[in-house]
Amino acid sequence: MVRAAILFLVVSVFISCGQNTQKNSGMDVSTVKALDLDRYLGTWYEIARFDHSFERNLEGVTATYSMRGDGKIKVVNQGYKGSLDGELKRAVGKAKLTSDPGKLKVSFFWFFYSDYLVLELDTDYRWVLIGSSSPNYLWILSRTPQLDEATKQHILDKAASRGYDTSKLIWVKQKPESSQ
């Protein structure tokens, strides 16, 4: 019975991955041509995201990347449930590099990996636009808890030109920089 359930789960994941790729065929998911991992590591603030169950109702969300001893990247995503004073929720995963510098594989569960696509990256590594092979996932991350309106609009324009529906973005509440 347990074997059947695991087999069903694995098959379902592979089928859904295939469907997501097909749905994404009209979108531009090309990644950056170069990624300096040393500059990319550290803490990023989540500015906006598409809604999905694993981050629903989280505020003050950050993603922190650091190197592990095995050459993979430690990924720590955390945020506060319901409000900036809510209960801290934390997920620890791992990421691995691929032959494409802007494409990583990330896992928070066992050996199931998902695409982590660095679509756009500021030359000074101040902000990044992240997607996946599915059009259902999109994130705007920043080195600071807030972005100015001109920078936000610039990133939104880039996402829209790639085929993303930016009206679906949820803008994440962050504590002001002075209270971090």
MDTraj code that builds the backbone (N, CA, C; nanometers):
import mdtraj as md
import numpy as np

residues = "MET VAL ARG ALA ALA ILE LEU PHE LEU VAL VAL SER VAL PHE ILE SER CYS GLY GLN ASN THR GLN LYS ASN SER GLY MET ASP VAL SER THR VAL LYS ALA LEU ASP LEU ASP ARG TYR LEU GLY THR TRP TYR GLU ILE ALA ARG PHE ASP HIS SER PHE GLU ARG ASN LEU GLU GLY VAL THR ALA THR TYR SER MET ARG GLY ASP GLY LYS ILE LYS VAL VAL ASN GLN GLY TYR LYS GLY SER LEU ASP GLY GLU LEU LYS ARG ALA VAL GLY LYS ALA LYS LEU THR SER ASP PRO GLY LYS LEU LYS VAL SER PHE PHE TRP PHE PHE TYR SER ASP TYR LEU VAL LEU GLU LEU ASP THR ASP TYR ARG TRP VAL LEU ILE GLY SER SER SER PRO ASN TYR LEU TRP ILE LEU SER ARG THR PRO GLN LEU ASP GLU ALA THR LYS GLN HIS ILE LEU ASP LYS ALA ALA SER ARG GLY TYR ASP THR SER LYS LEU ILE TRP VAL LYS GLN LYS PRO GLU SER SER GLN".split()
xyz = np.array([
    [0.0818, -0.1194, 0.0000],
    [0.0000, 0.0000, 0.0000],
    [0.0864, 0.1261, 0.0000],
    [0.1889, 0.1314, 0.0876],
    [0.2775, 0.2474, 0.0947],
    [0.3548, 0.2610, -0.0363],
    [0.4023, 0.1490, -0.0912],
    [0.4735, 0.1539, -0.2196],
    [0.3852, 0.2114, -0.3296],
    [0.2604, 0.1710, -0.3324],
    [0.1674, 0.2209, -0.4347],
    [0.1478, 0.3714, -0.4200],
    [0.1364, 0.4180, -0.2956],
    [0.1180, 0.5617, -0.2723],
    [0.2407, 0.6403, -0.3177],
    [0.3598, 0.5893, -0.2868],
    [0.4828, 0.6575, -0.3289],
    [0.4933, 0.6580, -0.4805],
    [0.4641, 0.5447, -0.5443],
    [0.4683, 0.5368, -0.6907],
    [0.3701, 0.6363, -0.7521],
    [0.2493, 0.6454, -0.6950],
    [0.1498, 0.7391, -0.7450],
    [0.2012, 0.8826, -0.7333],
    [0.2619, 0.9138, -0.6195],
    [0.3164, 1.0481, -0.5986],
    [0.4241, 1.0804, -0.7018],
    [0.5158, 0.9889, -0.7228],
    [0.6249, 1.0111, -0.8190],
    [0.5695, 1.0295, -0.9599],
    [0.4773, 0.9441, -1.0004],
    [0.4183, 0.9549, -1.1349],
    [0.3438, 1.0869, -1.1491],
    [0.2696, 1.1252, -1.0454],
    [0.1955, 1.2520, -1.0503],
    [0.2883, 1.3712, -1.0678],
    [0.4007, 1.3692, -0.9968],
    [0.4971, 1.4792, -1.0076],
    [0.5518, 1.4874, -1.1496],
    [0.5899, 1.3740, -1.2072],
    [0.6443, 1.3754, -1.3424],
    [0.5405, 1.4186, -1.4459],
    [0.4177, 1.3754, -1.4290],
    [0.3121, 1.4165, -1.5223],
    [0.2884, 1.5664, -1.5118],
    [0.2805, 1.6183, -1.3876],
    [0.2553, 1.7622, -1.3721],
    [0.3715, 1.8445, -1.4237],
    [0.4942, 1.7964, -1.4087],
    [0.6094, 1.8687, -1.4639],
    [0.5989, 1.8778, -1.6154],
    [0.5593, 1.7715, -1.6786],
    [0.5431, 1.7716, -1.8237],
    [0.4338, 1.8660, -1.8676],
    [0.3235, 1.8687, -1.7937],
    [0.2136, 1.9587, -1.8285],
    [0.2547, 2.1039, -1.8100],
    [0.3292, 2.1330, -1.7038],
    [0.3727, 2.2704, -1.6803],
    [0.4619, 2.3192, -1.7921],
    [0.5493, 2.2345, -1.8422],
    [0.6375, 2.2730, -1.9512],
    [0.5566, 2.3044, -2.0763],
    [0.4552, 2.2223, -2.1046],
    [0.3730, 2.2467, -2.2231],
    [0.2966, 2.3783, -2.2111],
    [0.2422, 2.4078, -2.0938],
    [0.1673, 2.5314, -2.0743],
    [0.2576, 2.6525, -2.0870],
    [0.3846, 2.6352, -2.0641],
    [0.4795, 2.7447, -2.0618],
    [0.5391, 2.7733, -2.1991],
    [0.4997, 2.6999, -2.3025],
    [0.5665, 2.7076, -2.4318],
    [0.5657, 2.8474, -2.4936],
    [0.4677, 2.9327, -2.4598],
    [0.4638, 3.0665, -2.5170],
    [0.5395, 3.1702, -2.4372],
    [0.5984, 3.1313, -2.3271],
    [0.6671, 3.2259, -2.2399],
    [0.8169, 3.2212, -2.2630],
    [0.8805, 3.3328, -2.2357],
    [1.0266, 3.3400, -2.2450],
    [1.0837, 3.3101, -2.1068],
    [1.1389, 3.1906, -2.0918],
    [1.2004, 3.1520, -1.9642],
    [1.3517, 3.1392, -1.9793],
    [1.4063, 3.2120, -2.0749],
    [1.5519, 3.2117, -2.0910],
    [1.6148, 3.2764, -1.9676],
    [1.7286, 3.2243, -1.9291],
    [1.7932, 3.2701, -1.8071],
    [1.9102, 3.3622, -1.8379],
    [1.9618, 3.4242, -1.7322],
    [2.0790, 3.5104, -1.7469],
    [2.1956, 3.4257, -1.7978],
    [2.2866, 3.4884, -1.8674],
    [2.3997, 3.4166, -1.9270],
    [2.5139, 3.3942, -1.8292],
    [2.5168, 3.4728, -1.7215],
    [2.6231, 3.4591, -1.6217],
    [2.5634, 3.4829, -1.4836],
    [2.6120, 3.4054, -1.3865],
    [2.5687, 3.4202, -1.2480],
    [2.6907, 3.4011, -1.1598],
    [2.7293, 3.5073, -1.0905],
    [2.8407, 3.5002, -0.9961],
    [2.7822, 3.4524, -0.8638],
    [2.7983, 3.3239, -0.8360],
    [2.7356, 3.2635, -0.7196],
    [2.7793, 3.3301, -0.5896],
    [2.9050, 3.3680, -0.5801],
    [2.9519, 3.4353, -0.4584],
    [2.8757, 3.5646, -0.4330],
    [2.8448, 3.6383, -0.5379],
    [2.7683, 3.7634, -0.5231],
    [2.6207, 3.7348, -0.4964],
    [2.5716, 3.6206, -0.5453],
    [2.4300, 3.5867, -0.5310],
    [2.3966, 3.5355, -0.3907],
    [2.4914, 3.4690, -0.3272],
    [2.4682, 3.4142, -0.1938],
    [2.4341, 3.5251, -0.0958],
    [2.3672, 3.4890, 0.0121],
    [2.3274, 3.5856, 0.1135],
    [2.1767, 3.5936, 0.1231],
    [2.1273, 3.6989, 0.1846],
    [1.9842, 3.7140, 0.2098],
    [1.9195, 3.8049, 0.1060],
    [1.8036, 3.7598, 0.0595],
    [1.7190, 3.8344, -0.0335],
    [1.5816, 3.8521, 0.0312],
    [1.5213, 3.9689, 0.0134],
    [1.3865, 3.9957, 0.0611],
    [1.2880, 3.9708, -0.0518],
    [1.1791, 3.9036, -0.0195],
    [1.0756, 3.8789, -0.1190],
    [0.9890, 4.0039, -0.1305],
    [0.9909, 4.0639, -0.2482],
    [0.9133, 4.1848, -0.2741],
    [0.7745, 4.1498, -0.3250],
    [0.7672, 4.0516, -0.4151],
    [0.6395, 4.0094, -0.4730],
    [0.6507, 3.8640, -0.5175],
    [0.5353, 3.7989, -0.5280],
    [0.5304, 3.6592, -0.5726],
    [0.3928, 3.6278, -0.6277],
    [0.3856, 3.5232, -0.7071],
    [0.2569, 3.4657, -0.7419],
    [0.2100, 3.3847, -0.6212],
    [0.0797, 3.3763, -0.6035],
    [0.0236, 3.3013, -0.4918],
    [0.0458, 3.1515, -0.5113],
    [0.0858, 3.0857, -0.4049],
    [0.0959, 2.9395, -0.4038],
    [0.0856, 2.8931, -0.2591],
    [0.0478, 2.7684, -0.2419],
    [0.0119, 2.7182, -0.1086],
    [0.1272, 2.7216, -0.0092],
    [0.2502, 2.6998, -0.0523],
    [0.3591, 2.6886, 0.0444],
    [0.4066, 2.8231, 0.1000],
    [0.3564, 2.9358, 0.0483],
    [0.3895, 3.0666, 0.1065],
    [0.2651, 3.1476, 0.1384],
    [0.1504, 3.0860, 0.1288],
    [0.0256, 3.1595, 0.1472],
    [0.0211, 3.2271, 0.2839],
    [-0.0179, 3.3539, 0.2848],
    [-0.0341, 3.4358, 0.4055],
    [0.0958, 3.4634, 0.4796],
    [0.2096, 3.4495, 0.4130],
    [0.3365, 3.4819, 0.4781],
    [0.3770, 3.6248, 0.4453],
    [0.4282, 3.6937, 0.5455],
    [0.4794, 3.8292, 0.5310],
    [0.6235, 3.8313, 0.5812],
    [0.6973, 3.9351, 0.5467],
    [0.8358, 3.9446, 0.5922],
    [0.9205, 3.8281, 0.5429],
    [0.8941, 3.7832, 0.4223],
    [0.9598, 3.6637, 0.3689],
    [1.1004, 3.6962, 0.3196],
    [1.1938, 3.6084, 0.3551],
    [1.3310, 3.6179, 0.3053],
    [1.3754, 3.4817, 0.2534],
    [1.4750, 3.4860, 0.1673],
    [1.5429, 3.3656, 0.1185],
    [1.6916, 3.3887, 0.1414],
    [1.7547, 3.2951, 0.2091],
    [1.8976, 3.3069, 0.2381],
    [1.9697, 3.1870, 0.1777],
    [2.0736, 3.2166, 0.0994],
    [2.1500, 3.1138, 0.0294],
    [2.2934, 3.1128, 0.0826],
    [2.3441, 2.9921, 0.1099],
    [2.4832, 2.9765, 0.1543],
    [2.5359, 2.8437, 0.1001],
    [2.6672, 2.8338, 0.0907],
    [2.7278, 2.7116, 0.0378],
    [2.7290, 2.6027, 0.1451],
    [2.7062, 2.4810, 0.0997],
    [2.7185, 2.3636, 0.1854],
    [2.8531, 2.2975, 0.1578],
    [2.8939, 2.2102, 0.2447],
    [3.0208, 2.1405, 0.2284],
    [3.0260, 2.0487, 0.1078],
    [2.9095, 2.0037, 0.0598],
    [2.9061, 1.9106, -0.0537],
    [2.8982, 1.9816, -0.1892],
    [2.9120, 2.1159, -0.1892],
    [2.9072, 2.1905, -0.3148],
    [2.7678, 2.2355, -0.3545],
    [2.6653, 2.1898, -0.2841],
    [2.5290, 2.2372, -0.3093],
    [2.5069, 2.3652, -0.2292],
    [2.3937, 2.4259, -0.2516],
    [2.3588, 2.5513, -0.1869],
    [2.2511, 2.5251, -0.0834],
    [2.2726, 2.5739, 0.0370],
    [2.1695, 2.5663, 0.1406],
    [2.0706, 2.6788, 0.1158],
    [1.9424, 2.6469, 0.1186],
    [1.8359, 2.7439, 0.0961],
    [1.7500, 2.7493, 0.2211],
    [1.7376, 2.8679, 0.2797],
    [1.6509, 2.8868, 0.3962],
    [1.5483, 2.9935, 0.3592],
    [1.4233, 2.9502, 0.3463],
    [1.3131, 3.0422, 0.3207],
    [1.2354, 3.0566, 0.4505],
    [1.2052, 3.1806, 0.4873],
    [1.1274, 3.2004, 0.6089],
    [1.0396, 3.3233, 0.5960],
    [0.9318, 3.3206, 0.6737],
    [0.8385, 3.4318, 0.6763],
    [0.7462, 3.4178, 0.7951],
    [0.6669, 3.5202, 0.8180],
    [0.5793, 3.5257, 0.9336],
    [0.4351, 3.5019, 0.8907],
    [0.3695, 3.4099, 0.9589],
    [0.2324, 3.3710, 0.9258],
    [0.1343, 3.4794, 0.9674],
    [0.0596, 3.5320, 0.8699],
    [-0.0500, 3.6251, 0.8972],
    [-0.0124, 3.7704, 0.9136],
    [0.1002, 3.7979, 0.9797],
    [0.1431, 3.9366, 0.9990],
    [0.2927, 3.9368, 1.0279],
    [0.3513, 4.0542, 1.0254],
    [0.4943, 4.0661, 1.0530],
    [0.5290, 4.0288, 1.1974],
    [0.4273, 4.0198, 1.2845],
    [0.4476, 3.9774, 1.4230],
    [0.4014, 3.8343, 1.4454],
    [0.3626, 3.7659, 1.3383],
    [0.3102, 3.6303, 1.3502],
    [0.4183, 3.5267, 1.3756],
    [0.3754, 3.4017, 1.3762],
    [0.4658, 3.2897, 1.3995],
    [0.5627, 3.2741, 1.2822],
    [0.6911, 3.2578, 1.3133],
    [0.7934, 3.2403, 1.2108],
    [0.7828, 3.1005, 1.1526],
    [0.7699, 3.0917, 1.0213],
    [0.7679, 2.9651, 0.9489],
    [0.8970, 2.9566, 0.8702],
    [0.9600, 2.8398, 0.8713],
    [1.0910, 2.8239, 0.8078],
    [1.0950, 2.6938, 0.7289],
    [1.1518, 2.7006, 0.6102],
    [1.1730, 2.5813, 0.5275],
    [1.3189, 2.5801, 0.4839],
    [1.3847, 2.4679, 0.5046],
    [1.5250, 2.4529, 0.4673],
    [1.5330, 2.3522, 0.3545],
    [1.6013, 2.3913, 0.2483],
    [1.6173, 2.3043, 0.1334],
    [1.7582, 2.3130, 0.0794],
    [1.7716, 2.2657, -0.0428],
    [1.9027, 2.2687, -0.1076],
    [1.8822, 2.2988, -0.2549],
    [1.9872, 2.3514, -0.3144],
    [1.9858, 2.3786, -0.4575],
    [2.1162, 2.3282, -0.5159],
    [2.1100, 2.2932, -0.6428],
    [2.2312, 2.2511, -0.7113],
    [2.2407, 2.3237, -0.8442],
    [2.3634, 2.3465, -0.8842],
    [2.3906, 2.4141, -1.0107],
    [2.3660, 2.3184, -1.1266],
    [2.3414, 2.3756, -1.2428],
    [2.3302, 2.2978, -1.3656],
    [2.4351, 2.3513, -1.4630],
    [2.4389, 2.2959, -1.5812],
    [2.5344, 2.3441, -1.6818],
    [2.4977, 2.4834, -1.7324],
    [2.3725, 2.5253, -1.7134],
    [2.3257, 2.6590, -1.7500],
    [2.3435, 2.7487, -1.6274],
    [2.4263, 2.8543, -1.6348],
    [2.4560, 2.9344, -1.5151],
    [2.3337, 2.9995, -1.4508],
    [2.2300, 3.0283, -1.5239],
    [2.1116, 3.0927, -1.4676],
    [2.0035, 2.9956, -1.4250],
    [2.0311, 2.8663, -1.4331],
    [1.9313, 2.7651, -1.3985],
    [1.9840, 2.6777, -1.2854],
    [1.9095, 2.6762, -1.1769],
    [1.9413, 2.5894, -1.0646],
    [1.8260, 2.4926, -1.0453],
    [1.8510, 2.3905, -0.9695],
    [1.7475, 2.2955, -0.9287],
    [1.7378, 2.3063, -0.7779],
    [1.6161, 2.3239, -0.7257],
    [1.5974, 2.3422, -0.5821],
    [1.5032, 2.2342, -0.5288],
    [1.5311, 2.1906, -0.4057],
    [1.4508, 2.0857, -0.3436],
    [1.4268, 2.1181, -0.1974],
    [1.3016, 2.1041, -0.1559],
    [1.2659, 2.1161, -0.0158],
    [1.2092, 1.9844, 0.0368],
    [1.2008, 1.8863, -0.0515],
    [1.1409, 1.7594, -0.0132],
    [1.2142, 1.6448, -0.0803],
    [1.2866, 1.5696, 0.0003],
    [1.3493, 1.4448, -0.0414],
    [1.4368, 1.4678, -0.1629],
    [1.4097, 1.3999, -0.2748],
    [1.4919, 1.4149, -0.3950],
    [1.4133, 1.4788, -0.5091],
    [1.3027, 1.5437, -0.4781],
    [1.2217, 1.6099, -0.5799],
    [1.2741, 1.7513, -0.6019],
    [1.3247, 1.7772, -0.7195],
    [1.3823, 1.9075, -0.7530],
    [1.2919, 1.9819, -0.8508],
    [1.2886, 2.1137, -0.8369],
    [1.2152, 2.2011, -0.9285],
    [1.3121, 2.3019, -0.9885],
    [1.2743, 2.3541, -1.1028],
    [1.3566, 2.4565, -1.1668],
    [1.3529, 2.5866, -1.0871],
    [1.4666, 2.6508, -1.0793],
    [1.4834, 2.7836, -1.0204],
    [1.5571, 2.8621, -1.1269],
    [1.4834, 2.9472, -1.1988],
    [1.5376, 3.0162, -1.3152],
    [1.5632, 3.1638, -1.2833],
    [1.6879, 3.2042, -1.2950],
    [1.7240, 3.3442, -1.2774],
    [1.6976, 3.4124, -1.4123],
    [1.5813, 3.4757, -1.4221],
    [1.5369, 3.5340, -1.5489],
    [1.6011, 3.6692, -1.5763],
    [1.6053, 3.7530, -1.4753],
    [1.6631, 3.8873, -1.4858],
    [1.7400, 3.9138, -1.3570],
    [1.8543, 3.9798, -1.3698],
    [1.9374, 4.0075, -1.2535],
    [2.0029, 4.1435, -1.2708],
    [1.9861, 4.2280, -1.1719],
    [2.0495, 4.3586, -1.1727],
    [2.2009, 4.3414, -1.1789],
    [2.2681, 4.4270, -1.2548],
    [2.4138, 4.4147, -1.2706],
    [2.4878, 4.4276, -1.1375],
    [2.4282, 4.4981, -1.0408],
    [2.4886, 4.5125, -0.9082],
    [2.4310, 4.4134, -0.8065],
    [2.3515, 4.3178, -0.8555],
    [2.2913, 4.2145, -0.7696],
    [2.2047, 4.2758, -0.6594],
    [2.1295, 4.3816, -0.6955],
    [2.0384, 4.4459, -0.6010],
    [1.8985, 4.3859, -0.6064],
    [1.8585, 4.3323, -0.7210],
    [1.7283, 4.2680, -0.7358],
    [1.7393, 4.1553, -0.8376],
    [1.6415, 4.0636, -0.8322],
    [1.6401, 3.9503, -0.9230],
    [1.4946, 3.9103, -0.9507],
    [1.4700, 3.8631, -1.0716],
    [1.3405, 3.8088, -1.1116],
    [1.3596, 3.6587, -1.1288],
    [1.2840, 3.5804, -1.0519],
    [1.2972, 3.4351, -1.0519],
    [1.1699, 3.3729, -1.1075],
    [1.1865, 3.2717, -1.1918],
    [1.0737, 3.1963, -1.2433],
    [1.1032, 3.0474, -1.2357],
    [1.0195, 2.9699, -1.3015],
    [1.0395, 2.8257, -1.3093],
    [0.9935, 2.7805, -1.4472],
    [0.9954, 2.6512, -1.4693],
    [0.9486, 2.6005, -1.5984],
    [0.7967, 2.6091, -1.6088],
    [0.7309, 2.6420, -1.4999],
    [0.5857, 2.6611, -1.4986],
    [0.5545, 2.8101, -1.4960],
    [0.4517, 2.8539, -1.5687],
    [0.4140, 2.9953, -1.5629],
    [0.3466, 3.0328, -1.4315],
    [0.3279, 2.9368, -1.3425],
    [0.2575, 2.9603, -1.2163],
    [0.3470, 3.0127, -1.1054],
    [0.4755, 3.0270, -1.1306],
    [0.5683, 3.0698, -1.0270],
    [0.6504, 3.1882, -1.0753],
    [0.6525, 3.2929, -0.9946],
    [0.7305, 3.4115, -1.0254],
    [0.7583, 3.4843, -0.8944],
    [0.8820, 3.5285, -0.8778],
    [0.9216, 3.6026, -0.7590],
    [1.0047, 3.7242, -0.7990],
    [0.9885, 3.8315, -0.7245],
    [1.0780, 3.9458, -0.7306],
    [1.1465, 3.9524, -0.5948],
    [1.2796, 3.9451, -0.5957],
    [1.3584, 3.9500, -0.4729],
    [1.4498, 4.0715, -0.4778],
    [1.4845, 4.1207, -0.3595],
    [1.5702, 4.2379, -0.3491],
    [1.6643, 4.2223, -0.2305],
    [1.7769, 4.2894, -0.2373],
    [1.8696, 4.2906, -0.1234],
    [1.8196, 4.3797, -0.0102],
    [1.7209, 4.4606, -0.0389],
    [1.6626, 4.5491, 0.0619],
    [1.5136, 4.5167, 0.0754],
    [1.4528, 4.5501, 0.1900],
    [1.3123, 4.5158, 0.2113],
    [1.2143, 4.5903, 0.1208],
    [1.2555, 4.6998, 0.0624],
    [1.1697, 4.7757, -0.0285],
    [1.2475, 4.8129, -0.1545],
    [1.1730, 4.8305, -0.2626],
    [1.2296, 4.8808, -0.3886],
    [1.1583, 5.0097, -0.4244],
    [1.2305, 5.1001, -0.4863],
    [1.1650, 5.2238, -0.5304],
    [1.0716, 5.1917, -0.6475],
    [0.9769, 5.2811, -0.6718],
    [0.8726, 5.2577, -0.7732],
    [0.9298, 5.2414, -0.9140],
    [1.0313, 5.3168, -0.9474],
    [1.0901, 5.3072, -1.0820],
    [1.1526, 5.1692, -1.1037],
    [1.2211, 5.1175, -1.0031],
    [1.2822, 4.9848, -1.0146],
    [1.1743, 4.8778, -1.0237],
    [1.0705, 4.8888, -0.9410],
    [0.9587, 4.7934, -0.9473],
    [0.8980, 4.7922, -1.0872],
    [0.8734, 4.9091, -1.1421],
    [0.8124, 4.9167, -1.2750],
    [0.9036, 4.8563, -1.3805],
    [1.0317, 4.8796, -1.3695],
    [1.1306, 4.8222, -1.4617],
    [1.1230, 4.6688, -1.4580],
    [1.1169, 4.6119, -1.3387],
    [1.1101, 4.4660, -1.3244],
    [0.9758, 4.4142, -1.3780],
    [0.8677, 4.4840, -1.3469],
    [0.7358, 4.4439, -1.3976],
    [0.7330, 4.4439, -1.5497],
    [0.7931, 4.5453, -1.6106],
    [0.7998, 4.5518, -1.7569],
    [0.8769, 4.4324, -1.8128],
    [0.9871, 4.3961, -1.7479],
    [1.0666, 4.2815, -1.7923],
    [0.9846, 4.1530, -1.7821],
    [0.9134, 4.1353, -1.6705],
    [0.8317, 4.0148, -1.6511],
    [0.7189, 4.0083, -1.7536],
    [0.6520, 4.1215, -1.7773],
    [0.5423, 4.1247, -1.8741],
    [0.5924, 4.0952, -2.0152],
    [0.7093, 4.1462, -2.0493],
    [0.7624, 4.1213, -2.1846],
    [0.7973, 3.9737, -2.2042],
    [0.8142, 3.9008, -2.0959],
    [0.8412, 3.7571, -2.1027],
    [0.7124, 3.6752, -2.1073],
    [0.5985, 3.7420, -2.0910],
    [0.4707, 3.6726, -2.0990],
    [0.4034, 3.6457, -1.9654],
    [0.4578, 3.6974, -1.8551],
    [0.3971, 3.6770, -1.7237],
    [0.2841, 3.7767, -1.7015],
    [0.1782, 3.7311, -1.6371],
    [0.0665, 3.8172, -1.6001],
    [0.1002, 3.8817, -1.4660],
    [0.1586, 3.9984, -1.4687],
    [0.2062, 4.0632, -1.3466],
    [0.0921, 4.1117, -1.2566],
    [-0.0306, 4.1148, -1.3076],
    [-0.1438, 4.1529, -1.2227],
    [-0.1699, 4.0471, -1.1150],
    [-0.1142, 3.9283, -1.1310],
    [-0.1323, 3.8207, -1.0333],
    [-0.0316, 3.8273, -0.9187],
    [0.0617, 3.9211, -0.9245],
    [0.1625, 3.9308, -0.8192],
    [0.1011, 3.9762, -0.6871],
    [0.1466, 3.9157, -0.5800],
    [0.1117, 3.9562, -0.4444],
    [0.2313, 4.0339, -0.3910],
    [0.2072, 4.1545, -0.3435],
    [0.3145, 4.2381, -0.2908],
    [0.3326, 4.2064, -0.1428],
    [0.4496, 4.1638, -0.1066],
    [0.4784, 4.1109, 0.0265],
    [0.5128, 4.2246, 0.1224],
    [0.4469, 4.2256, 0.2370],
    [0.4801, 4.3247, 0.3404],
    [0.6134, 4.2894, 0.4021],
    [0.6978, 4.3895, 0.4171],
    [0.8286, 4.3736, 0.4810],
    [0.8424, 4.4812, 0.5881],
    [0.9202, 4.4493, 0.6899],
    [0.9514, 4.5499, 0.7914],
    [1.0373, 4.6569, 0.7272],
    [1.0233, 4.7818, 0.7697],
    [1.1112, 4.8866, 0.7165],
    [1.2571, 4.8506, 0.7439],
    [1.3449, 4.8957, 0.6567],
    [1.4867, 4.8614, 0.6672],
    [1.5466, 4.8958, 0.8023],
    [1.5036, 5.0056, 0.8620],
    [1.5608, 5.0499, 0.9891],
    [1.5259, 4.9560, 1.1052],
    [1.4199, 4.8744, 1.0905],
    [1.3782, 4.7863, 1.2007],
    [1.4203, 4.6415, 1.1751],
    [1.5040, 4.6170, 1.0758],
    [1.5458, 4.4789, 1.0452],
    [1.6402, 4.4249, 1.1480],
])
top = md.Topology()
chain = top.add_chain()
for i, resn in enumerate(residues, 1):
    res = top.add_residue(resn, chain, resSeq=i)
    for name in ("N", "CA", "C"):
        top.add_atom(name, md.element.get_by_symbol(name[0]), res)
traj = md.Trajectory(xyz[None], top)
